[in-house]
Amino acid sequence: MYRVYCDNQLIYHTTLQSMPIFNPVIDLEANKTGSFVFTIYPDHPRYEILRKLKSIITVYQGDFLLFRGRVLDEDIGFHNEKTVTCEGELAFLLDSIQRPYDFTGSITEYLQMLIESHNAQADAEKRFSLGVVTVTDPNDTITRSNIDYVTVWDEITDKLINNLGGYIQTRHEGENVYIDYLSDFTLLSPQEITFGKNLLDLKRIRKGAEIATGIIPLGAKIRDAEGNETNERLTIKDVNGGLDYITDPEAVAQYGLIVKSAIWEDVTEPENLLTKGQAYLSDIVNPWESIELTAADLAAVDKDIVSFHVGTKVRAISKPHGLNELFTVVKLSINMLNPGANRLVLGKSVQAFSAALNGLESAQAQIGAEVKKTTQAAADAIRNTEINLLASIEASAESIQSIVSESYTLKEDTEALISAVSTEIEQTKNSVEIQFTQFTQDIEAAASGADAQFEEIRKYIRFEDGNIIQGAEGSPFQKTQSATRESYFDNGKEVAYFSNQMLHVTDGEFTHSARFGKFGYVLRENGNLSFKKVVD
């Protein structure tokens, strides 16, 4: 159930038909401001209250605050409908400017300085408080400066996230909005991602451009005798035999000499600079692999399952891919009126090879062979699993379940699932349920490796307590038939039924005529309504 408010006034509720919005989609991503887009028509009772850049929009999923931000853009169409684009509350930091500064201190103190700078320029509803900071620096002290006038958000992104890693997020407690800076997320989702169930796509990315076999470490700018900064930086020449660079011989033998530079603004001692350079080199000589999963949120079709949220850890299990580990939800797209279009992306970085850390060529060759063998086995398993028809019957003490399905995959590197159809029958002591599922994914987007849109349609027929129940997951409409009554439901409310030779309807609309015996109401061509004899 979703609720949307504009400046604390309700503009949408899942169960209210008097306040409709259309095509509402929320896109969230770690370390991004996020967005919420929807369309509203002039007959909406609160059509006029939306104010660009001023109105605060909040979206709740049950009691969970899913989105908070402000109206950014309004596009007005032919029928005066407004397509409203909102940006998340971190975008408030784009409204304030950090003036030139020179800072030395802890990470917590630095973030506090930036937040205070923002708050001094922001309206009350757009201010933040410093929250939890778990990102650390080996020196416990950082040095940051800027001679330009930049937005506070750009400075946080450039001087903290891009430099030290970690995640910036907002957290609400009472009336306070906190900004947390976390080294990693710690929440674990009870819902899992499982191959053959809700795992839609898997992509591995290995970038050779990020590898270096040599590095030139550079420290703080050197000051002259009068204490003024020069354009020259501290190097490791004095503690490295006159050389300003270091290399990894094993990596050079494997990849060739690839030299890059790295700057540590807060390092003023050559010994410390050499230590940092060696640690950094030992990390970047190894190729890293980014694993990205795309999955469906089963909470959209089962109210007992907890929804995914950005920043939660999710266990992903896929035997064909050799996966059984935790991933972080880094992207989330929610279509509030079409749960079948929901998707999420989970990301994780792991070292593809570990032997270079030890400099052991034999170990490297062995691991490389195992990786190649495992990759080939996984590819074969995917082909066999996804090309063939699947038919299975599974019995337990509580139920008997049978499944027949057929699926099609894109035979490229990602082995992307393009379409699948299945029928599932589950029998318990109290009921029999038949589920019809159809899944489709955009072929062009899947082939390009993009975040492909997907559609999943689930229809069901359930035999329960002598009744036949028919509907579709995510749809508010449902039909129930018993021996004495046939009922139609909308959002759980009975709106029409047949019983005892009589039809009962809450509301009705007749587009041409309504007949009662030999007489009826008939719509004329000029739009008037006549009551006359219609049957001789």
C-alpha positions, 0 to 999 in steps of 0.5 A: 500500500502506497501513500503520497503527500504534498506538503503533508496533504494526501494526494494519493492512496492505494485504496482511494479512487478519488485521488488518482495519479498515473504512471508513478515510478520511483528510482533510487540509487546508492549515493544518488539523489533519486527521483519520483515521476508521476502524472496528475490530471486537472480533476484531481482535488489537489491538482493546484497545490504542487509548487515547483522547487518548493513543495515537499513530496513524501512517499510511504510504502506502508509505514516505511518512508520510501522517498522524500524530496521536492518538485523539480519539473512540471510538463503540462500536456494537451489535456492539462495533465502535469507530468511531475518530476521530483528529486530526492532530498539529498538534492537540497545540498545542490541549493547551497554553495561551499565557499573557498576553504582550507580544512584539516581535521577528522572526517566527522568534523569535515562533514559537519562543516559542510552540513553547517555550511548548507544549513546556513543557506537552507530553509528549515525543511531542507536542513540536515543534522550530522548522523553516524560516520563510520568511514575512517582514514588511516591517519585519522586526519584529512586535509581538504581545500578548494579555491572555487565556489561549489555546491555542498553536494558536489563537494561531498561527492568529490572530497568524500565519496570519490576519495574515501568511498562509502555511502551517504544516506539520509535517515529520519528520526522524529522531526530530524533528518540525519546524514549518515556516512557509512563505510558499508551497509549493515541491514540484511533483507529477509528476502533472497534472490534465487536462480529460477525464481526471481533472478533475472540477469547476471553481469560480470564486468572486468575492466583492464583500464583500472589495472596499474603495475607501477605507481608514482605516489604524490603527497601534500604540496611543499611549502617554501621557507615562508610557509607558502604552498608551491606547485611541487608535491612531496615524492618518495625519492628520499626513501626509495633510492632516488626513484619517485615510483614503485613497481610490482615485478610479477604484475609487470611480467604479466601485463607490462609496465603500466604506470599511474599516479596517485595523490594523498593531499594530507601526507607530509612524510615520505616514509608514510607516502611510501607505505600508502603507495605500496598498499595502493599498488598491491591493490590495483595490480589485481583485476577486480570484477564487478558483479551486477544482478538484476532481480524481481521483488517478490513482495509485489506478489506476496504481502508476507514478503518484505520489500527490498530497499536500497542499501540492504544486503541480500543473499543471492543464490545461483548454482549455475553461476557458482554464487551463494553470497551477500550483495548490496541493493544499489539501484531500485525502480518501483512502479507503484501501479504495475508491480510487474515492472519493478526491478532492482540491481545488486552490486558487488566487487571481488578480486577475480584473481588472488595469486598476484598478491603472493607473487606465485606464478604457479598459484596464479596459473592454477586459479586461472585454470579453475576460474576458466573451468568453473566459468565453462561449467556454469555456461553449460549449466545455464544452457541446459537449464534454460533451453530445455522444457522443465516439468517437475512434481514435488510432494511434501507433508503439507502440499503437492506441487507440479510445475511445467515451464518453457523459457528462452534466453539470449545466447550472449555473454550474459545469458539473459532470460528473455521470456518464460511461461509456466503453469504451477499447480499446488494442492493442500488439504484445504485448497487447490491453486493454479498459477499462470505466469508469463515473463518477458524482457526487452531483447534489445536492452538485454543484448546491450547489457542495459537495465532491461525493463521486464514484465511479469504477469501472474494469473491464478485460479484457486479452489478453496472451501467450495469456491472458485477464486480468479484474479491476477497478482497485483490487480485490485479486481477478483472474481469469486464463485460459489454454488449460490453466489457469483461476486466481483471485488475491487480492492477487497470490496464486493462491488457486484454479485449475482444471487437468487436470480438477482444482480446487485451492483454498487454503481452502473454505467449503460453506454446505449440502453437499459431494458426492463421487460418490454420497456427501456431507457434508450440514448438518442443520437442527440444525446438525450435519453428516452424511456419507451417500449423497445420490444413488441 
